[in-house]
């Protein structure tokens, strides 16, 4: 999402392609949600909805990690002063984020309730904005880690990457510990807090266990650093031998977990109903800090890094969309639900829809592509407005 010129004047071609793909995949993920969610609760109407929504959504789950890797690759370690770094981030990230947070608060739900709550968190009708809070946290820690990042050896960085990969197994460990009996304390706005399944130092008075500080999206920050400092131009044969198994194994974990849990919820009968706790449980393998997503992300990045295509298509389409991707991310949920609802009403549901078994994937992919193209057009136009465009879409 970040502007390439923050690091140098020459563009990294593969990073532009990465951002465009990641932006599209985010919209694919959100286009899939109506086929297994009813608000916050689980609702899967037909077997076709389960098969297609789970497969398409699972294949798109590396979208957010790809954005973090792009930011890391371009910005980490810092090449200029801390003050200059945060000044640029404020203009590119914080101001558009604030504007769109207010817009969502005004457009969804009760504005008089939503606006004061923005002091504490994002509007849950615009749940995609969680990503910006996480990204701000990554930016805050970048200056602290930059001196280390400049001198860390390949071997040392590999050790930290391995430790991080170990933490991606923890959600699966918690799954095994629950034995399917999910216990969550749910607060206002359906904010879940996992109850008593403590691991390695976690307890009721301490949430910061052994692996807390090396877990989460920090691993994708390290991945971007590793790619910039230690990964050259690998041969296609080697890339494919490593990347394809990572992607296939990761997809199997993500897809298999969601399918098995969804079917277990209802005894393989449709429609599948479940409460918010059920939704949290069946989505475990979809989390950004889980093993399957991490493996798919690493494999996908290896393939993307081989892209060298910088011809007219790249210059005229990929670069403008890459530059506009942050604005596209911010605004897309203004449009996507409307498009998806209209297509579902027009084409029907599941195998009983007008396109039979292909109804669900047609709606999901059409919604994502149409939203992607329209938000790209709007974001590019806004971005070119003199003086104020960058404050609206980054």
FIBAVO-697115 format. One record per residue (C-alpha): x, y, z. Coordinates in steps of 0.02 Angstrom, whole numbers. Layout:
BEGIN
<zase px="X" py="Y" pz="Z"/>
...
//
This chain:
BEGIN
<zase px="0" py="0" pz="0"/>
<zase px="143" py="119" pz="34"/>
<zase px="219" py="232" pz="-95"/>
<zase px="374" py="163" pz="-178"/>
<zase px="461" py="333" pz="-177"/>
<zase px="481" py="324" pz="11"/>
<zase px="639" py="223" pz="-16"/>
<zase px="705" py="270" pz="-186"/>
<zase px="656" py="345" pz="-352"/>
<zase px="655" py="180" pz="-447"/>
<zase px="505" py="68" pz="-426"/>
<zase px="515" py="-112" pz="-370"/>
<zase px="413" py="-193" pz="-507"/>
<zase px="366" py="-350" pz="-412"/>
<zase px="306" py="-249" pz="-261"/>
<zase px="185" py="-153" pz="-372"/>
<zase px="115" py="-316" pz="-438"/>
<zase px="106" py="-381" pz="-258"/>
<zase px="5" py="-231" pz="-198"/>
<zase px="-118" py="-244" pz="-342"/>
<zase px="-143" py="-430" pz="-309"/>
<zase px="-159" py="-405" pz="-121"/>
<zase px="-289" py="-268" pz="-146"/>
<zase px="-392" py="-380" pz="-260"/>
<zase px="-379" py="-526" pz="-139"/>
<zase px="-442" py="-419" pz="5"/>
<zase px="-599" py="-385" pz="-96"/>
<zase px="-616" py="-569" pz="-139"/>
<zase px="-611" py="-611" pz="47"/>
<zase px="-746" py="-485" pz="87"/>
<zase px="-851" py="-541" pz="-62"/>
<zase px="-849" py="-718" pz="9"/>
<zase px="-909" py="-669" pz="183"/>
<zase px="-1096" py="-655" pz="143"/>
<zase px="-1094" py="-840" pz="95"/>
<zase px="-1045" py="-900" pz="268"/>
<zase px="-1093" py="-754" pz="382"/>
<zase px="-1256" py="-674" pz="435"/>
<zase px="-1194" py="-519" pz="524"/>
<zase px="-1076" py="-592" pz="653"/>
<zase px="-1156" py="-765" pz="658"/>
<zase px="-1120" py="-916" pz="549"/>
<zase px="-1246" py="-951" pz="410"/>
<zase px="-1204" py="-1064" pz="262"/>
<zase px="-1360" py="-1095" pz="160"/>
<zase px="-1305" py="-1231" pz="38"/>
<zase px="-1164" py="-1354" pz="5"/>
<zase px="-1117" py="-1251" pz="-149"/>
<zase px="-1095" py="-1096" pz="-40"/>
<zase px="-983" py="-1194" pz="79"/>
<zase px="-875" py="-1270" pz="-58"/>
<zase px="-850" py="-1112" pz="-159"/>
<zase px="-841" py="-982" pz="-20"/>
<zase px="-717" py="-1085" pz="81"/>
<zase px="-606" py="-1124" pz="-69"/>
<zase px="-604" py="-947" pz="-140"/>
<zase px="-585" py="-864" pz="30"/>
<zase px="-448" py="-986" pz="84"/>
<zase px="-350" py="-952" pz="-76"/>
<zase px="-356" py="-764" pz="-40"/>
<zase px="-307" py="-761" pz="144"/>
<zase px="-127" py="-703" pz="114"/>
<zase px="-190" py="-531" pz="62"/>
<zase px="-154" py="-436" pz="224"/>
<zase px="17" py="-518" pz="254"/>
<zase px="67" py="-469" pz="78"/>
<zase px="34" py="-287" pz="118"/>
<zase px="141" py="-297" pz="276"/>
<zase px="284" py="-378" pz="178"/>
<zase px="273" py="-239" pz="47"/>
<zase px="286" py="-104" pz="180"/>
<zase px="431" py="-193" pz="263"/>
<zase px="524" py="-220" pz="100"/>
<zase px="509" py="-36" pz="52"/>
<zase px="528" py="50" pz="221"/>
<zase px="628" py="-63" pz="339"/>
<zase px="758" py="-25" pz="400"/>
<zase px="731" py="163" pz="398"/>
<zase px="838" py="264" pz="278"/>
<zase px="798" py="435" pz="352"/>
<zase px="763" py="515" pz="521"/>
<zase px="627" py="450" pz="636"/>
<zase px="539" py="619" pz="630"/>
<zase px="536" py="618" pz="441"/>
<zase px="474" py="438" pz="440"/>
<zase px="325" py="477" pz="552"/>
<zase px="287" py="639" pz="459"/>
<zase px="271" py="543" pz="296"/>
<zase px="168" py="405" pz="377"/>
<zase px="49" py="533" pz="452"/>
<zase px="15" py="613" pz="282"/>
<zase px="1" py="450" pz="186"/>
<zase px="-86" py="341" pz="317"/>
<zase px="-161" py="432" pz="467"/>
<zase px="-253" py="576" pz="385"/>
<zase px="-345" py="469" pz="253"/>
<zase px="-379" py="340" pz="388"/>
<zase px="-459" py="471" pz="500"/>
<zase px="-566" py="540" pz="358"/>
<zase px="-631" py="369" pz="306"/>
<zase px="-659" py="315" pz="487"/>
<zase px="-775" py="463" pz="508"/>
<zase px="-860" py="426" pz="341"/>
<zase px="-900" py="246" pz="392"/>
<zase px="-958" py="304" pz="564"/>
<zase px="-1080" py="424" pz="481"/>
<zase px="-1143" py="302" pz="349"/>
<zase px="-1166" py="144" pz="453"/>
<zase px="-1266" py="130" pz="613"/>
<zase px="-1297" py="273" pz="733"/>
<zase px="-1175" py="418" pz="702"/>
<zase px="-1200" py="493" pz="876"/>
<zase px="-1144" py="328" pz="951"/>
<zase px="-1011" py="285" pz="822"/>
<zase px="-914" py="449" pz="822"/>
<zase px="-868" py="450" pz="1008"/>
<zase px="-818" py="267" pz="998"/>
<zase px="-688" py="310" pz="864"/>
<zase px="-580" py="372" pz="1008"/>
<zase px="-569" py="191" pz="1066"/>
<zase px="-581" py="83" pz="909"/>
<zase px="-643" py="70" pz="730"/>
<zase px="-826" py="61" pz="682"/>
<zase px="-866" py="-125" pz="674"/>
<zase px="-970" py="-97" pz="517"/>
<zase px="-803" py="-54" pz="436"/>
<zase px="-710" py="-202" pz="509"/>
<zase px="-573" py="-194" pz="377"/>
<zase px="-502" py="-41" pz="465"/>
<zase px="-427" py="-155" pz="599"/>
<zase px="-281" py="-174" pz="478"/>
<zase px="-232" py="10" pz="493"/>
<zase px="-217" py="-4" pz="682"/>
<zase px="-103" py="-154" pz="662"/>
<zase px="-1" py="-64" pz="528"/>
<zase px="21" py="87" pz="642"/>
<zase px="89" py="-30" pz="775"/>
<zase px="214" py="-100" pz="649"/>
<zase px="268" py="77" pz="604"/>
<zase px="292" py="123" pz="787"/>
<zase px="413" py="-21" pz="814"/>
<zase px="510" py="1" pz="650"/>
<zase px="625" py="139" pz="715"/>
<zase px="666" py="36" pz="869"/>
<zase px="715" py="-116" pz="766"/>
<zase px="801" py="-24" pz="624"/>
<zase px="977" py="-21" pz="700"/>
<zase px="965" py="-209" pz="726"/>
<zase px="892" py="-236" pz="552"/>
<zase px="1042" py="-148" pz="472"/>
<zase px="1168" py="-266" pz="550"/>
<zase px="1077" py="-431" pz="580"/>
<zase px="1156" py="-580" pz="492"/>
<zase px="1065" py="-701" pz="379"/>
<zase px="1083" py="-840" pz="507"/>
<zase px="1017" py="-733" pz="651"/>
<zase px="868" py="-673" pz="550"/>
<zase px="827" py="-851" pz="499"/>
<zase px="821" py="-901" pz="682"/>
<zase px="693" py="-766" pz="717"/>
<zase px="591" py="-816" pz="566"/>
<zase px="590" py="-997" pz="626"/>
<zase px="535" py="-942" pz="800"/>
<zase px="396" py="-840" pz="721"/>
<zase px="340" py="-988" pz="615"/>
<zase px="328" py="-1091" pz="775"/>
<zase px="208" py="-962" pz="846"/>
<zase px="94" py="-986" pz="695"/>
<zase px="58" py="-1160" pz="761"/>
<zase px="-11" py="-1091" pz="926"/>
<zase px="-188" py="-1059" pz="858"/>
<zase px="-194" py="-1242" pz="806"/>
<zase px="-132" py="-1295" pz="979"/>
<zase px="-271" py="-1196" pz="1060"/>
<zase px="-393" py="-1279" pz="941"/>
<zase px="-337" py="-1451" pz="1000"/>
<zase px="-350" py="-1396" pz="1181"/>
<zase px="-530" py="-1339" pz="1160"/>
<zase px="-584" py="-1506" pz="1085"/>
<zase px="-717" py="-1410" pz="992"/>
<zase px="-789" py="-1332" pz="1150"/>
<zase px="-756" py="-1150" pz="1112"/>
<zase px="-765" py="-1034" pz="1262"/>
<zase px="-763" py="-847" pz="1231"/>
<zase px="-809" py="-696" pz="1332"/>
<zase px="-899" py="-579" pz="1213"/>
<zase px="-907" py="-394" pz="1254"/>
<zase px="-987" py="-246" pz="1168"/>
<zase px="-997" py="-251" pz="978"/>
<zase px="-957" py="-437" pz="980"/>
<zase px="-775" py="-411" pz="1028"/>
<zase px="-712" py="-585" pz="1071"/>
<zase px="-585" py="-623" pz="1206"/>
<zase px="-520" py="-799" pz="1214"/>
<zase px="-550" py="-875" pz="1385"/>
<zase px="-446" py="-996" pz="1485"/>
<zase px="-329" py="-1092" pz="1369"/>
<zase px="-162" py="-1021" pz="1431"/>
<zase px="4" py="-1069" pz="1352"/>
<zase px="183" py="-1043" pz="1415"/>
<zase px="163" py="-906" pz="1543"/>
<zase px="-10" py="-844" pz="1498"/>
<zase px="-134" py="-832" pz="1640"/>
<zase px="-278" py="-723" pz="1699"/>
<zase px="-157" py="-587" pz="1755"/>
<zase px="-32" py="-602" pz="1612"/>
<zase px="-77" py="-612" pz="1427"/>
<zase px="103" py="-591" pz="1373"/>
<zase px="172" py="-768" pz="1364"/>
<zase px="341" py="-826" pz="1302"/>
<zase px="305" py="-805" pz="1117"/>
<zase px="195" py="-651" pz="1127"/>
<zase px="328" py="-528" pz="1069"/>
<zase px="383" py="-632" pz="920"/>
<zase px="208" py="-678" pz="860"/>
<zase px="79" py="-597" pz="747"/>
<zase px="122" py="-491" pz="596"/>
<zase px="299" py="-454" pz="659"/>
<zase px="351" py="-609" pz="561"/>
<zase px="296" py="-528" pz="398"/>
<zase px="401" py="-376" pz="444"/>
<zase px="550" py="-494" pz="463"/>
<zase px="505" py="-579" pz="298"/>
<zase px="512" py="-415" pz="203"/>
<zase px="680" py="-377" pz="282"/>
<zase px="747" py="-549" pz="236"/>
<zase px="690" py="-530" pz="56"/>
<zase px="776" py="-360" pz="38"/>
<zase px="940" py="-405" pz="121"/>
<zase px="971" py="-587" pz="84"/>
<zase px="866" py="-651" pz="-62"/>
<zase px="933" py="-623" pz="-237"/>
<zase px="864" py="-678" pz="-404"/>
<zase px="830" py="-864" pz="-381"/>
<zase px="809" py="-983" pz="-528"/>
<zase px="631" py="-1024" pz="-577"/>
<zase px="657" py="-1210" pz="-545"/>
<zase px="712" py="-1179" pz="-366"/>
<zase px="572" py="-1054" pz="-337"/>
<zase px="439" py="-1175" pz="-399"/>
<zase px="510" py="-1321" pz="-299"/>
<zase px="494" py="-1219" pz="-139"/>
<zase px="347" py="-1103" pz="-171"/>
<zase px="218" py="-1225" pz="-241"/>
<zase px="230" py="-1349" pz="-96"/>
<zase px="217" py="-1205" pz="29"/>
<zase px="60" py="-1139" pz="-58"/>
<zase px="-22" py="-1310" pz="-74"/>
<zase px="15" py="-1362" pz="105"/>
<zase px="-41" py="-1193" pz="170"/>
<zase px="-203" py="-1200" pz="70"/>
<zase px="-238" py="-1377" pz="131"/>
<zase px="-222" py="-1319" pz="312"/>
<zase px="-330" py="-1164" pz="286"/>
<zase px="-465" py="-1246" pz="180"/>
<zase px="-466" py="-1412" pz="273"/>
<zase px="-487" py="-1329" pz="442"/>
<zase px="-632" py="-1221" pz="386"/>
<zase px="-723" py="-1361" pz="296"/>
<zase px="-706" py="-1488" pz="436"/>
<zase px="-762" py="-1368" pz="570"/>
<zase px="-909" py="-1303" pz="467"/>
<zase px="-972" py="-1479" pz="433"/>
<zase px="-945" py="-1530" pz="615"/>
<zase px="-1052" py="-1383" pz="670"/>
<zase px="-1209" py="-1451" pz="589"/>
<zase px="-1174" py="-1635" pz="563"/>
<zase px="-1154" py="-1604" pz="376"/>
<zase px="-1332" py="-1542" pz="355"/>
<zase px="-1383" py="-1376" pz="276"/>
<zase px="-1412" py="-1237" pz="311"/>
<zase px="-1271" py="-1225" pz="437"/>
<zase px="-1312" py="-1109" pz="582"/>
<zase px="-1199" py="-1050" pz="720"/>
<zase px="-1171" py="-905" pz="839"/>
<zase px="-1025" py="-783" pz="844"/>
<zase px="-920" py="-906" pz="945"/>
<zase px="-944" py="-1034" pz="807"/>
<zase px="-884" py="-908" pz="678"/>
<zase px="-726" py="-876" pz="779"/>
<zase px="-695" py="-1063" pz="792"/>
<zase px="-718" py="-1109" pz="609"/>
<zase px="-608" py="-962" pz="554"/>
<zase px="-457" py="-1013" pz="660"/>
<zase px="-353" py="-1076" pz="515"/>
<zase px="-390" py="-916" pz="419"/>
<zase px="-304" py="-803" pz="545"/>
<zase px="-156" py="-702" pz="481"/>
<zase px="-45" py="-771" pz="620"/>
<zase px="-86" py="-954" pz="584"/>
<zase px="25" py="-1082" pz="497"/>
<zase px="-74" py="-1107" pz="336"/>
<zase px="-84" py="-921" pz="298"/>
<zase px="101" py="-898" pz="335"/>
<zase px="151" py="-1040" pz="218"/>
<zase px="40" py="-978" pz="77"/>
<zase px="107" py="-802" pz="99"/>
<zase px="289" py="-856" pz="91"/>
<zase px="259" py="-961" pz="-64"/>
<zase px="162" py="-823" pz="-151"/>
<zase px="296" py="-693" pz="-116"/>
<zase px="428" py="-806" pz="-190"/>
<zase px="328" py="-817" pz="-352"/>
<zase px="289" py="-631" pz="-357"/>
<zase px="472" py="-585" pz="-333"/>
<zase px="509" py="-666" pz="-502"/>
<zase px="398" py="-541" pz="-593"/>
<zase px="501" py="-426" pz="-702"/>
<zase px="365" py="-367" pz="-823"/>
<zase px="373" py="-177" pz="-832"/>
<zase px="302" py="-141" pz="-1005"/>
<zase px="155" py="-32" pz="-1055"/>
<zase px="27" py="-135" pz="-958"/>
<zase px="131" py="-114" pz="-801"/>
<zase px="161" py="72" pz="-828"/>
<zase px="-16" py="116" pz="-878"/>
<zase px="-117" py="4" pz="-762"/>
<zase px="-17" py="-84" pz="-626"/>
<zase px="80" py="69" pz="-565"/>
<zase px="-73" py="185" pz="-550"/>
<zase px="-173" py="50" pz="-459"/>
<zase px="-25" py="10" pz="-346"/>
<zase px="-11" py="194" pz="-299"/>
<zase px="-199" py="202" pz="-268"/>
<zase px="-212" py="38" pz="-171"/>
<zase px="-222" py="118" pz="1"/>
<zase px="-370" py="225" pz="-50"/>
<zase px="-451" py="73" pz="-130"/>
<zase px="-431" py="-24" pz="31"/>
<zase px="-507" py="115" pz="135"/>
<zase px="-660" py="145" pz="25"/>
<zase px="-704" py="-27" pz="-43"/>
<zase px="-830" py="-76" pz="90"/>
<zase px="-935" py="74" pz="44"/>
<zase px="-974" py="-12" pz="-121"/>
<zase px="-944" py="-199" pz="-104"/>
<zase px="-1096" py="-246" pz="4"/>
<zase px="-1212" py="-155" pz="-117"/>
<zase px="-1140" py="-245" pz="-268"/>
<zase px="-1145" py="-415" pz="-184"/>
<zase px="-1325" py="-393" pz="-126"/>
<zase px="-1382" py="-340" pz="-300"/>
<zase px="-1297" py="-490" pz="-382"/>
<zase px="-1370" py="-613" pz="-255"/>
<zase px="-1544" py="-545" pz="-285"/>
<zase px="-1520" py="-557" pz="-473"/>
<zase px="-1438" py="-728" pz="-483"/>
<zase px="-1510" py="-821" pz="-334"/>
<zase px="-1430" py="-938" pz="-206"/>
<zase px="-1324" py="-1094" pz="-222"/>
<zase px="-1368" py="-1231" pz="-346"/>
<zase px="-1545" py="-1160" pz="-357"/>
<zase px="-1475" py="-999" pz="-429"/>
<zase px="-1485" py="-953" pz="-613"/>
<zase px="-1311" py="-1021" pz="-647"/>
<zase px="-1330" py="-1180" pz="-546"/>
<zase px="-1172" py="-1239" pz="-458"/>
<zase px="-1077" py="-1090" pz="-532"/>
<zase px="-1193" py="-959" pz="-455"/>
<zase px="-1092" py="-935" pz="-296"/>
<zase px="-918" py="-915" pz="-373"/>
<zase px="-989" py="-801" pz="-507"/>
<zase px="-1062" py="-684" pz="-376"/>
<zase px="-905" py="-686" pz="-268"/>
<zase px="-782" py="-652" pz="-408"/>
<zase px="-894" py="-529" pz="-501"/>
<zase px="-920" py="-430" pz="-341"/>
<zase px="-734" py="-424" pz="-307"/>
<zase px="-683" py="-377" pz="-484"/>
<zase px="-816" py="-243" pz="-507"/>
<zase px="-777" py="-166" pz="-337"/>
<zase px="-591" py="-173" pz="-375"/>
<zase px="-609" py="-85" pz="-543"/>
<zase px="-727" py="50" pz="-481"/>
<zase px="-628" py="89" pz="-323"/>
<zase px="-468" py="93" pz="-427"/>
<zase px="-546" py="221" pz="-544"/>
<zase px="-614" py="328" pz="-402"/>
<zase px="-454" py="319" pz="-299"/>
<zase px="-343" py="364" pz="-447"/>
<zase px="-454" py="513" pz="-489"/>
<zase px="-457" py="576" pz="-309"/>
<zase px="-269" py="551" pz="-292"/>
<zase px="-239" py="669" pz="-439"/>
<zase px="-337" py="813" pz="-361"/>
<zase px="-205" py="947" pz="-328"/>
<zase px="-155" py="978" pz="-146"/>
<zase px="-296" py="879" pz="-63"/>
<zase px="-294" py="711" pz="-155"/>
<zase px="-155" py="634" pz="-51"/>
<zase px="-247" py="678" pz="110"/>
<zase px="-403" py="584" pz="52"/>
<zase px="-330" py="422" pz="-17"/>
<zase px="-145" py="425" pz="28"/>
//
